[in-house]
């Protein structure tokens, strides 16, 4: 029970004021240290035939920097080049899933119960009664909590490189929460799991091939691997350009065409038993693209990586731009949910694909 003596949580502006000195100190050293040297070859096939596909800014947090996605002309793999360095990963992830961004994203993930159940149901034709399941990139474990309604007798564990997995264990969403790198933890999990899932995880990985090898280690023979990633062949990726949400720069490092992932899984010793495009499509492209454009056009909000808070005039201008954009946001939502969703695969605009693979 709360009392008058309970401390009042700091407001967002107060949190920003506390964070601003550290961000300004980081930025005073320049941005070069946030990037590795540019690659001259494709990280997937080693081809030197690279072409720039996209050059963009951080459209979500509006942290400084320019980010480039190159496309391999031979295998069509798309990747961030130059890639974020360890210092860059820390800087650009900070206050995205945690800190300032934790409450908003946490509420978003927690509200997606039906989507999580649909992901879990995609395994039913292939493994109706798995004994245990490891969700890699579990965040705070919301998928595992929802999947338990589909598989009530399955034990769900979660793994994440943040403290989200530990918090998920404390909240009872997973039986065991592992914090750390999957490739480094996998030898201790060898052959332990009936199912390993990676939902929108590989695109965040610096080395997706090591993650796939770790999954092969952790899944028992006859067990299954579920993977869902953005589809770089979606027509929306070209039509919407920088406003296509799944580009998500600078957090997303790799975009793997489905045939590349199928081939690599086969090489590792998996058999792909299902490929889905319509089912994993998330009907938010037009809404999200409209929001990103409006948010970019409007004056900036109060952000700790900016040198000072916005003026009153800037706040008023931002509110005016966002209010003026409400009709476009509503139209985007209606088109996404009631028009495009039904024919997304036929139109070639599905923004994700899902593979189910059995370990041989």
C-alpha atoms as one frame of an Amber mdcrd trajectory, in Angstrom:
protein
   0.000   0.000   0.000   1.388   3.406  -0.964   1.738   6.185   1.566   2.456
   9.868   1.411   6.083   9.045   2.309   6.629   6.910  -0.808   9.098   8.592
  -3.173   7.519   9.991  -6.306   9.062   8.507  -9.475  11.009  11.085 -11.483
   9.262  12.639 -14.458  10.569  11.984 -17.943  12.080  15.473 -18.137  13.859
  14.848 -14.850  15.241  11.554 -16.178  16.438  13.297 -19.327  18.189  16.009
 -17.299  20.064  13.357 -15.319  21.140  11.483 -18.464  22.146  14.513 -20.564
  25.677  15.099 -19.126  26.765  11.503 -19.825  25.409  11.585 -23.367  27.059
  14.914 -24.089  30.367  13.564 -22.760  30.051  10.529 -25.064  29.292  12.713
 -28.071  32.151  15.108 -27.319  34.560  12.331 -28.351  32.973  12.108 -31.820
  31.096   9.314 -33.602  33.982   7.506 -35.331  34.545   5.165 -32.396  30.959
   3.928 -32.725  31.716   2.257 -36.068  34.007  -0.539 -37.204  36.049  -0.176
 -40.401  33.984  -0.540 -43.560  33.891  -4.045 -45.043  34.895  -4.578 -48.656
  33.289  -8.021 -48.894  29.912  -9.566 -48.081  29.825 -11.193 -44.617  27.557
 -13.948 -45.946  29.308 -15.095 -49.169  32.554 -13.062 -49.208  31.762 -11.460
 -52.565  33.304  -8.048 -53.248  30.361  -6.965 -55.428  28.647  -4.575 -52.998
  26.169  -1.810 -53.719  24.688   0.739 -51.330  21.010   0.008 -50.772  20.065
   2.593 -48.151  21.609   5.568 -46.384  19.574   6.870 -43.456  19.476   8.388
 -39.989  18.204   7.047 -36.680  14.475   7.615 -37.231  13.372   6.153 -33.889
  15.516   7.758 -31.206  17.062  10.451 -33.417  20.538   9.850 -32.053  23.230
  11.400 -34.267  24.919   9.454 -37.038  24.427   8.233 -40.599  23.911   4.534
 -41.262  24.515   2.683 -44.513  23.069  -0.635 -45.665  24.983  -2.388 -48.453
  23.593  -5.175 -50.613  25.636  -8.008 -52.064  25.086  -8.223 -55.809  25.809
 -11.968 -55.761  23.866 -13.458 -52.805  21.593 -10.394 -52.146  22.449 -10.302
 -48.430  21.924  -6.786 -47.020  24.019  -5.619 -44.082  25.033  -2.511 -42.161
  28.353  -1.199 -43.474  30.238   0.092 -41.588  28.813  -1.922 -38.721  28.414
  -0.611 -35.202  31.383  -1.282 -32.937  30.885  -2.613 -29.382  30.916   1.020
 -28.195  28.358   1.875 -30.867  26.083  -1.003 -29.921  26.144   0.177 -26.308
  25.482   3.804 -27.265  22.650   3.214 -29.733  20.912   0.507 -27.690  21.068
   2.570 -24.508  17.604   3.804 -23.503  15.986   1.915 -26.411  14.767  -1.273
 -24.740  15.642  -0.119 -21.229  15.819   3.202 -19.399  13.795   5.893 -21.169
  12.393   3.436 -23.712  11.612   0.555 -21.366   8.068   1.481 -20.353   6.808
   2.284 -23.852   8.334  -0.764 -25.540   7.435  -3.000 -22.611   3.787  -1.997
 -22.927   3.939  -2.581 -26.700   5.384  -6.077 -26.346   3.011  -7.007 -23.518
  -0.005  -6.063 -25.654   0.865  -8.432 -28.525  -0.521 -11.612 -26.990  -2.351
 -12.864 -30.088   0.714 -12.411 -32.284   2.808 -14.435 -29.830   0.187 -17.187
 -29.705   0.114 -17.332 -33.510   3.896 -17.722 -33.572   3.680 -20.602 -31.104
   0.849 -22.264 -33.052   3.032 -22.382 -36.171   4.922 -25.283 -34.563   1.858
 -27.387 -33.725   1.806 -29.420 -36.980   5.451 -30.394 -36.442   5.834 -30.735
 -32.667   2.539 -30.772 -30.721   4.028 -31.687 -27.332   7.561 -30.332 -26.864
   8.990 -30.941 -23.412  11.081 -27.790 -23.245  11.618 -24.641 -25.305  14.343
 -21.982 -25.335  13.374 -18.540 -26.654  16.515 -16.670 -27.756  16.252 -12.887
 -27.670  13.380 -13.252 -25.249  13.447  -9.697 -23.904  11.155  -9.721 -20.859
   9.651 -13.094 -21.759   6.261 -11.973 -23.088   6.322 -14.524 -25.906   6.946
 -17.374 -23.460   4.107 -16.225 -21.239   1.675 -16.247 -24.189   3.029 -19.467
 -25.718   2.275 -21.308 -22.474  -1.443 -21.028 -23.309  -0.741 -23.034 -26.491
   1.682 -25.470 -24.803   0.598 -25.678 -21.144   2.848 -28.669 -20.413   6.011
 -27.204 -21.957   8.803 -25.671 -19.887   9.860 -22.315 -21.343  13.315 -20.820
 -20.788  14.547 -17.488 -22.138  17.919 -16.092 -23.186  18.859 -12.489 -23.785
  22.024 -10.411 -23.698  20.275  -7.863 -21.443  18.887  -8.336 -17.948  15.443
  -8.919 -19.507  15.795 -12.706 -19.224  16.564 -12.464 -15.523  13.603 -10.133
 -15.010  11.398 -12.557 -16.974  12.431 -15.351 -14.607  11.645 -13.182 -11.584
   8.215 -12.372 -13.077   7.506 -16.081 -13.688   7.282 -15.729 -17.477  10.148
 -18.197 -17.968  11.372 -21.069 -15.842  15.025 -20.140 -16.355  16.443 -16.884
 -17.684  19.933 -16.929 -19.208  21.797 -13.664 -19.649  24.617 -13.536 -22.161
  25.725 -14.475 -25.662  23.951 -17.482 -27.174  27.067 -18.771 -29.008  29.023
 -18.632 -25.747  26.288 -20.278 -23.662  25.306 -22.943 -26.211  27.985 -25.555
 -25.317  26.452 -25.837 -21.834  22.999 -26.308 -23.389  24.011 -28.948 -25.960
  21.131 -31.178 -27.045  18.964 -29.920 -24.195  15.961 -28.403 -25.989  13.117
 -29.777 -28.069  12.573 -26.292 -29.515  14.681 -23.165 -29.934  13.005 -20.013
 -31.235  14.520 -16.803 -32.593  11.797 -14.263 -33.282  13.246 -11.068 -34.774
  16.595 -11.827 -33.216  19.019 -12.696 -36.013  18.825  -9.228 -37.566  20.251
  -7.810 -34.332  23.172 -10.223 -34.213  26.683  -9.193 -35.243  27.326 -12.744
 -36.490  24.070 -14.515 -37.431  25.886 -17.623 -38.665  27.334 -18.212 -35.190
  23.809 -17.907 -33.762  22.543 -20.569 -36.176  25.405 -22.889 -35.220  24.565
 -22.310 -31.536  20.952 -23.261 -32.239  22.100 -26.489 -33.882  24.077 -27.232
 -30.724  21.205 -26.525 -28.326  18.442 -28.380 -30.222  18.320 -32.147 -29.710
  18.233 -34.384 -32.821  14.637 -34.417 -34.067  13.928 -31.102 -32.343  12.917
 -27.881 -34.088  14.210 -24.372 -34.710  11.778 -21.501 -35.355  13.142 -18.351
 -36.987  11.292 -15.171 -37.892  13.099 -12.196 -39.468  12.314  -9.146 -41.609
  12.000  -9.958 -45.300  14.405  -7.770 -47.307  12.595  -8.822 -50.494   9.342
  -7.198 -49.358   8.152  -4.673 -51.944   7.519  -2.288 -49.088  11.281  -2.181
 -48.454  11.634  -0.473 -51.847   8.355   1.459 -51.954   8.732   3.001 -48.497
  12.521   3.325 -48.558  13.922   4.777 -45.353  10.396   4.908 -43.883  10.089
   1.095 -43.842  10.090   0.279 -40.130  11.939  -3.084 -40.352  15.102  -1.321
 -41.555  15.286  -0.065 -37.940  18.656   1.606 -38.121  21.028   1.355 -36.417
  19.823  -1.671 -34.390  19.282  -4.074 -37.318  22.601  -5.274 -38.715  21.679
  -8.083 -41.149  18.813  -8.794 -43.579  18.864 -12.347 -44.919  16.920 -13.391
 -48.054  14.894 -16.514 -47.352  16.763 -18.733 -49.817  20.076 -17.843 -48.135
  18.761 -18.806 -44.722  17.233 -22.039 -46.017  20.520 -23.023 -47.632  22.560
 -22.259 -44.534  20.216 -24.251 -42.305  20.515 -27.214 -44.663  24.300 -26.946
 -44.575  24.203 -27.020 -40.759  22.117 -30.191 -40.644  18.523 -28.941 -40.516
  15.599 -29.788 -42.784  13.231 -26.883 -43.415   9.705 -28.236 -42.930   7.710
 -24.997 -43.260   8.100 -21.550 -44.811   5.544 -18.826 -44.080   5.183 -15.275
 -45.390   1.557 -14.198 -44.946   1.278 -15.409 -41.330   4.217 -13.462 -39.839
   3.328 -10.230 -41.660   2.816  -7.478 -39.083   0.247  -5.011 -40.510   1.877
  -1.745 -39.433   3.925  -0.630 -42.473   1.862   2.353 -43.630   1.074   3.495
 -40.095   4.706   3.210 -39.015   6.026   4.868 -42.169   3.643   7.790 -41.702
   4.630   8.149 -38.058   8.358   8.077 -38.858   7.913  10.789 -41.474   5.834
  12.979 -39.143   8.204  12.466 -36.227  11.178  13.389 -38.425   9.461  16.506
 -39.793   8.406  17.745 -36.349  10.769  19.632 -34.016  12.606  17.269 -31.671
  11.249  16.184 -28.307  13.294  16.539 -25.122  16.097  13.995 -25.621  19.284
  13.625 -23.546  21.528  13.255 -26.609  20.502  16.756 -27.682  22.508  19.559
 -26.057  19.510  21.311 -24.504  15.748  20.920 -24.022  13.410  22.249 -26.732
  11.958  25.726 -26.378   8.288  26.296 -25.733   7.851  27.327 -29.368   9.460
  24.086 -30.537   7.163  22.036 -28.304   4.142  23.831 -29.734   5.398  23.242
 -33.274   5.914  19.554 -32.595   2.408  19.160 -31.218   0.951  20.992 -34.235
   2.738  18.733 -36.746   1.679  15.544 -34.964  -1.928  16.661 -34.577  -2.079
  17.620 -38.265  -0.879  14.125 -39.117  -3.624  12.271 -37.240  -5.838  11.745
 -40.334  -2.881  10.221 -42.212  -2.114   7.947 -39.273  -5.726   6.765 -39.138
  -5.756   6.128 -42.901  -2.497   4.170 -42.662  -3.916   2.024 -39.863  -7.098
   1.230 -41.805  -5.193   0.313 -44.967  -2.714  -1.845 -43.032  -5.306  -3.819
 -41.108  -8.293  -4.089 -43.416  -6.889  -3.889 -46.955  -3.234  -4.889 -47.224
  -3.177  -7.563 -44.516  -5.540  -9.857 -46.441  -3.417  -9.816 -49.600   0.050
  -9.032 -48.254   1.678 -12.179 -49.610   0.018 -11.921 -53.035   1.151  -8.297
 -53.296   4.667  -9.242 -52.215   4.645  -6.805 -49.293   4.841  -9.225 -46.360
   7.377  -7.632 -44.059   8.655 -10.842 -42.460   9.048 -14.548 -43.084   9.170
 -17.537 -40.758  10.985 -20.853 -41.132  10.441 -24.029 -39.134  13.403 -26.398
 -39.383  13.933 -29.870 -37.922  17.381 -30.882 -36.741  18.435 -34.052 -38.533
